[in-house]
Amino acid sequence: MDKKYYEVSLLVIRLVLGITFITHGIQKIMGFDGIVKYFAASGLPAFLPYVVTAIETGAGICLLLGLLTRLASLGICAIMLGAIFTVKFNAGFVGGYEYDIMIIAAAVALIISGSRLYALDNSVLGYFCSKNNKD
């Protein structure tokens, strides 16, 4: 397989996942009172809406920029697993958590592969790695 196709496919996954989670995070911010009430009604801890909103928005921005891609993807996996096991599991796979599983699969691909094409990870991490190698 040509490496360029591999890199482009990861870029597509990263950008779509990033845009999706920025959108979800902003949606939560805009209706935050409702999100807090929903989490409380679900019996979830009071701090959780803040954590989920911050991770969704922050991870989305990081993915869009290609910054801390693996860590951002890990955060997305945690959010999706939390959604499955606290809210969606009883609904079953179809009509329940099939979307969440697809998101997890895309995030795991980014955890494994990282981010190379049009990614700040290359600039930032490359700078520190090359600087440390010169010393």
Backbone as JSON, one array per atom type, in Angstrom:
{
  "sequence": "MDKKYYEVSLLVIRLVLGITFITHGIQKIMGFDGIVKYFAASGLPAFLPYVVTAIETGAGICLLLGLLTRLASLGICAIMLGAIFTVKFNAGFVGGYEYDIMIIAAAVALIISGSRLYALDNSVLGYFCSKNNKD",
  "N": [[0.84, -1.18, 0.0], [0.54, 2.19, -0.83], [2.23, 4.64, 0.97], [1.38, 7.29, 1.04], [-1.41, 7.21, 0.54], [-2.23, 5.94, 2.84], [-1.54, 7.86, 4.79], [-3.18, 10.0, 3.98], [-5.7, 8.86, 4.37], [-5.74, 8.59, 7.18], [-5.61, 11.29, 7.81], [-8.12, 12.16, 6.9], [-9.82, 10.72, 8.64], [-8.96, 11.84, 11.08], [-9.62, 14.61, 10.77], [-12.43, 14.55, 10.33], [-13.32, 13.32, 12.7], [-12.37, 15.21, 14.51], [-13.84, 17.57, 13.79], [-16.41, 16.62, 14.3], [-16.34, 16.23, 17.09], [-15.7, 18.77, 18.06], [-18.02, 20.07, 17.32], [-19.93, 18.65, 18.87], [-19.0, 19.31, 21.42], [-19.31, 22.13, 21.45], [-22.05, 22.26, 21.12], [-22.83, 21.17, 23.57], [-21.83, 23.15, 25.28], [-23.4, 25.35, 24.53], [-25.92, 24.57, 25.38], [-25.66, 24.09, 28.12], [-26.9, 24.04, 30.67], [-29.03, 22.29, 30.28], [-27.6, 19.96, 29.72], [-26.33, 19.49, 32.16], [-28.56, 18.96, 33.75], [-29.52, 16.67, 32.43], [-27.42, 14.83, 32.87], [-27.55, 14.69, 35.66], [-30.14, 13.66, 36.01], [-29.69, 11.18, 34.98], [-28.32, 10.02, 36.96], [-25.61, 10.44, 37.19], [-22.36, 11.61, 38.29], [-21.99, 15.02, 39.5], [-19.83, 16.52, 38.51], [-19.26, 15.49, 36.05], [-20.51, 16.47, 33.57], [-18.96, 18.74, 33.04], [-16.41, 17.69, 32.65], [-16.82, 15.95, 30.45], [-17.69, 17.79, 28.48], [-15.41, 19.43, 28.29], [-13.46, 17.57, 27.45], [-14.57, 16.65, 25.0], [-14.66, 19.05, 23.46], [-11.98, 20.0, 23.66], [-10.48, 17.75, 22.75], [-11.49, 17.55, 20.18], [-10.57, 19.96, 19.02], [-7.81, 19.55, 19.27], [-7.5, 17.28, 17.59], [-8.25, 18.36, 15.13], [-6.16, 20.13, 14.73], [-4.1, 18.36, 14.76], [-2.63, 17.91, 17.03], [-1.26, 16.46, 19.86], [-2.48, 14.04, 19.2], [-2.79, 11.25, 19.77], [-3.37, 11.25, 22.53], [-5.68, 12.86, 22.59], [-7.38, 11.22, 21.1], [-7.54, 9.04, 22.8], [-8.95, 10.21, 24.9], [-11.39, 10.61, 23.59], [-12.14, 7.94, 23.17], [-12.57, 7.2, 25.84], [-14.76, 8.85, 26.51], [-16.72, 7.85, 24.74], [-16.89, 5.15, 25.54], [-17.82, 5.56, 28.11], [-20.33, 6.68, 27.5], [-21.56, 4.51, 26.25], [-21.68, 2.55, 28.32], [-23.05, 3.84, 30.38], [-25.4, 4.93, 29.39], [-26.31, 3.95, 26.84], [-26.1, 1.16, 26.52], [-28.18, -0.62, 27.27], [-30.0, -0.25, 25.23], [-29.1, -1.79, 23.22], [-27.16, -2.99, 20.37], [-27.89, -2.15, 17.61], [-29.42, 0.86, 16.98], [-28.63, 1.71, 19.39], [-25.7, 1.66, 20.47], [-24.13, 1.5, 18.17], [-23.08, 3.6, 16.63], [-21.33, 4.77, 18.44], [-19.42, 2.76, 18.7], [-18.26, 2.84, 16.18], [-17.04, 5.36, 16.28], [-15.21, 4.86, 18.32], [-13.61, 2.96, 17.02], [-12.44, 4.52, 14.97], [-11.04, 6.34, 16.56], [-9.26, 4.6, 17.87], [-7.72, 3.79, 15.7], [-6.33, 6.16, 15.25], [-4.97, 6.36, 17.67], [-3.22, 4.21, 17.46], [-1.79, 4.83, 15.1], [-1.12, 7.53, 15.17], [-0.42, 10.89, 14.1], [0.51, 12.36, 11.16], [0.41, 13.76, 8.65], [-0.07, 17.09, 7.81], [-0.03, 17.99, 10.54], [0.34, 19.36, 13.76], [1.66, 17.91, 15.63], [3.94, 16.9, 14.42], [5.54, 19.21, 14.07], [5.81, 20.32, 16.7], [6.54, 18.09, 18.39], [8.61, 17.12, 16.84], [10.42, 19.23, 16.98], [11.19, 19.21, 19.73], [12.22, 16.62, 19.94], [14.35, 16.61, 18.09], [15.92, 18.62, 19.19], [16.62, 17.51, 21.65], [18.16, 15.39, 20.75], [20.42, 16.63, 19.79], [21.83, 17.44, 21.96]],
  "CA": [[0.0, 0.0, 0.0], [1.29, 3.43, -0.91], [2.2, 5.34, 2.26], [0.63, 8.54, 0.89], [-2.83, 6.89, 0.72], [-2.38, 5.64, 4.26], [-1.5, 9.15, 5.5], [-4.39, 10.77, 3.62], [-6.86, 8.24, 5.02], [-5.68, 8.99, 8.58], [-5.97, 12.71, 7.87], [-9.59, 12.25, 6.78], [-10.38, 10.26, 9.92], [-8.64, 12.83, 12.12], [-10.38, 15.84, 10.56], [-13.87, 14.31, 10.55], [-13.5, 13.1, 14.13], [-12.15, 16.5, 15.17], [-15.0, 18.44, 13.54], [-17.55, 16.02, 15.0], [-16.27, 16.45, 18.54], [-15.82, 20.22, 18.31], [-19.45, 20.36, 17.21], [-20.61, 18.11, 20.05], [-18.58, 20.1, 22.56], [-19.96, 23.44, 21.36], [-23.47, 22.0, 21.38], [-22.98, 21.03, 25.03], [-21.59, 24.47, 25.88], [-24.55, 26.22, 24.25], [-27.06, 24.11, 26.16], [-25.01, 23.45, 29.25], [-27.85, 23.79, 31.76], [-29.75, 21.06, 29.93], [-26.66, 18.84, 29.84], [-26.15, 19.24, 33.6], [-29.81, 18.32, 34.21], [-29.58, 15.33, 31.85], [-26.48, 13.98, 33.6], [-28.09, 14.5, 37.01], [-31.29, 12.75, 35.9], [-29.15, 9.84, 34.68], [-27.64, 9.54, 38.16], [-24.16, 10.57, 37.02], [-21.78, 12.62, 39.18], [-22.22, 16.41, 39.1], [-18.68, 17.07, 37.8], [-19.08, 14.82, 34.77], [-20.79, 17.28, 32.38], [-17.82, 19.64, 32.8], [-15.32, 16.87, 32.12], [-17.2, 15.49, 29.11], [-17.68, 18.95, 27.59], [-14.02, 19.85, 28.09], [-12.76, 16.56, 26.64], [-15.09, 16.67, 23.63], [-14.23, 20.27, 22.77], [-10.52, 20.02, 23.59], [-10.0, 16.68, 21.88], [-11.86, 17.92, 18.81], [-9.62, 20.99, 18.56], [-6.5, 18.9, 19.11], [-7.51, 16.45, 16.39], [-8.28, 19.23, 13.96], [-4.82, 20.67, 14.58], [-3.1, 17.3, 14.74], [-1.81, 18.14, 18.21], [-1.54, 15.45, 20.9], [-3.48, 13.22, 18.54], [-3.03, 9.99, 20.48], [-4.02, 11.57, 23.81], [-7.04, 13.31, 22.27], [-8.13, 10.04, 20.68], [-7.78, 8.27, 24.01], [-10.05, 10.9, 25.57], [-12.62, 10.32, 22.85], [-12.5, 6.55, 23.51], [-13.11, 7.2, 27.2], [-16.1, 9.46, 26.45], [-17.63, 6.94, 24.05], [-17.12, 3.99, 26.41], [-18.71, 6.03, 29.17], [-21.69, 6.82, 26.95], [-22.11, 3.18, 26.02], [-21.96, 1.79, 29.55], [-23.95, 4.54, 31.3], [-26.66, 5.37, 28.79], [-26.76, 3.31, 25.6], [-25.92, -0.28, 26.47], [-29.47, -1.33, 27.36], [-30.71, -0.11, 23.96], [-28.57, -2.78, 22.29], [-26.22, -2.51, 19.35], [-28.59, -1.36, 16.59], [-30.25, 1.87, 17.62], [-28.06, 2.01, 20.7], [-24.31, 2.11, 20.54], [-23.33, 1.21, 16.97], [-22.37, 4.84, 16.26], [-20.24, 4.94, 19.4], [-18.39, 1.77, 18.36], [-17.55, 3.35, 14.99], [-16.19, 6.44, 16.76], [-14.1, 4.22, 19.04], [-12.72, 2.35, 16.01], [-11.67, 5.6, 14.33], [-10.11, 6.87, 17.56], [-8.21, 3.6, 18.08], [-6.83, 3.88, 14.54], [-5.46, 7.31, 15.48], [-4.09, 6.04, 18.79], [-2.19, 3.31, 16.94], [-1.0, 5.41, 14.01], [-0.72, 8.91, 15.39], [-0.8, 11.88, 13.12], [1.71, 12.83, 10.46], [0.13, 14.68, 7.56], [-0.68, 18.36, 8.24], [-0.24, 17.86, 11.97], [1.26, 20.09, 14.63], [2.47, 16.92, 16.34], [5.23, 16.82, 13.73], [6.32, 20.42, 14.34], [6.08, 20.46, 18.12], [7.3, 16.95, 18.87], [9.84, 17.07, 16.06], [11.33, 20.25, 17.53], [11.73, 18.76, 21.0], [13.01, 15.41, 19.73], [15.61, 16.96, 17.43], [16.69, 19.41, 20.14], [17.19, 16.59, 22.64], [19.15, 14.55, 20.1], [21.63, 17.4, 19.54], [22.57, 17.66, 23.22]],
  "C": [[0.89, 1.24, 0.0], [1.11, 4.21, 0.39], [1.39, 6.63, 2.17], [-0.87, 8.29, 1.1], [-3.14, 6.61, 2.19], [-2.44, 6.95, 5.06], [-2.74, 9.98, 5.22], [-5.62, 10.18, 4.31], [-6.88, 8.57, 6.51], [-6.03, 10.46, 8.77], [-7.48, 12.89, 7.8], [-10.26, 11.83, 8.09], [-10.18, 11.31, 11.0], [-9.49, 14.1, 11.98], [-11.87, 15.65, 10.82], [-14.16, 14.09, 12.03], [-13.34, 14.41, 14.9], [-13.34, 17.43, 15.0], [-16.22, 17.93, 14.29], [-17.51, 16.36, 16.48], [-16.24, 17.93, 18.91], [-17.29, 20.59, 18.29], [-20.21, 19.86, 18.43], [-20.26, 18.91, 21.3], [-19.26, 21.47, 22.59], [-21.45, 23.31, 21.64], [-23.72, 21.87, 22.88], [-22.79, 22.37, 25.73], [-22.81, 25.36, 25.72], [-25.79, 25.82, 25.05], [-26.62, 23.46, 27.45], [-25.96, 23.15, 30.4], [-28.62, 22.5, 31.52], [-28.87, 19.83, 30.08], [-26.47, 18.48, 31.31], [-27.38, 18.52, 34.14], [-29.91, 16.89, 33.7], [-28.64, 14.38, 32.61], [-27.0, 13.69, 35.0], [-29.25, 13.52, 37.0], [-30.85, 11.32, 35.61], [-28.41, 9.25, 35.88], [-26.13, 9.62, 38.09], [-23.62, 11.67, 37.93], [-21.88, 14.04, 38.61], [-21.05, 17.01, 38.31], [-18.57, 16.57, 36.36], [-19.46, 15.67, 33.54], [-19.65, 18.24, 32.03], [-16.68, 18.88, 32.14], [-15.62, 16.45, 30.68], [-17.14, 16.64, 28.11], [-16.26, 19.39, 27.28], [-13.27, 18.86, 27.2], [-13.26, 16.6, 25.2], [-14.57, 17.88, 22.86], [-12.72, 20.28, 22.59], [-9.95, 18.97, 22.66], [-10.32, 16.99, 20.42], [-10.89, 18.94, 18.23], [-8.25, 20.38, 18.33], [-6.45, 18.03, 17.85], [-7.5, 17.3, 15.13], [-6.89, 19.8, 13.67], [-3.75, 19.59, 14.43], [-2.13, 17.45, 15.9], [-2.22, 17.18, 19.32], [-2.62, 14.47, 20.42], [-3.8, 11.95, 19.32], [-3.76, 10.23, 21.8], [-5.46, 12.02, 23.59], [-7.92, 12.13, 21.87], [-8.45, 9.14, 21.87], [-8.92, 8.88, 24.82], [-11.38, 10.62, 24.92], [-13.07, 8.88, 23.13], [-13.14, 6.49, 24.89], [-14.53, 7.76, 27.23], [-17.1, 8.48, 25.83], [-17.91, 5.69, 24.88], [-18.03, 4.36, 27.57], [-20.14, 6.15, 28.7], [-22.34, 5.46, 26.74], [-22.55, 2.54, 27.33], [-22.87, 2.52, 30.54], [-25.32, 4.82, 30.71], [-27.18, 4.44, 27.7], [-26.76, 1.79, 25.58], [-27.25, -1.04, 26.45], [-30.29, -1.23, 26.08], [-30.24, -1.14, 22.94], [-27.68, -2.14, 21.24], [-26.9, -1.61, 18.34], [-29.56, -0.41, 17.28], [-29.76, 2.26, 19.0], [-26.66, 2.56, 20.59], [-23.48, 1.81, 19.29], [-22.53, 2.41, 16.51], [-21.15, 5.03, 17.16], [-19.09, 3.98, 19.11], [-17.6, 2.24, 17.14], [-16.6, 4.48, 15.39], [-14.97, 5.86, 17.48], [-13.11, 3.61, 18.05], [-11.85, 3.4, 15.33], [-10.64, 6.16, 15.31], [-8.97, 5.9, 17.82], [-7.23, 3.61, 16.91], [-5.84, 5.04, 14.72], [-4.53, 7.09, 16.67], [-2.93, 5.18, 18.3], [-1.24, 4.03, 15.99], [-0.47, 6.8, 14.3], [-1.13, 9.78, 14.23], [0.46, 12.43, 12.46], [1.42, 13.94, 9.46], [-0.63, 15.91, 8.07], [-1.0, 18.34, 9.73], [0.8, 18.66, 12.74], [2.11, 19.14, 15.46], [3.87, 16.84, 15.73], [6.11, 18.01, 14.09], [6.75, 20.49, 15.78], [6.96, 19.33, 18.62], [8.63, 16.81, 18.13], [10.88, 18.06, 16.58], [11.99, 19.74, 18.8], [12.62, 17.53, 20.83], [14.35, 15.74, 19.1], [16.49, 17.77, 18.36], [17.37, 18.5, 21.16], [18.28, 15.72, 22.02], [20.47, 15.29, 19.86], [22.48, 17.56, 20.8], [23.44, 16.5, 23.61]]
}
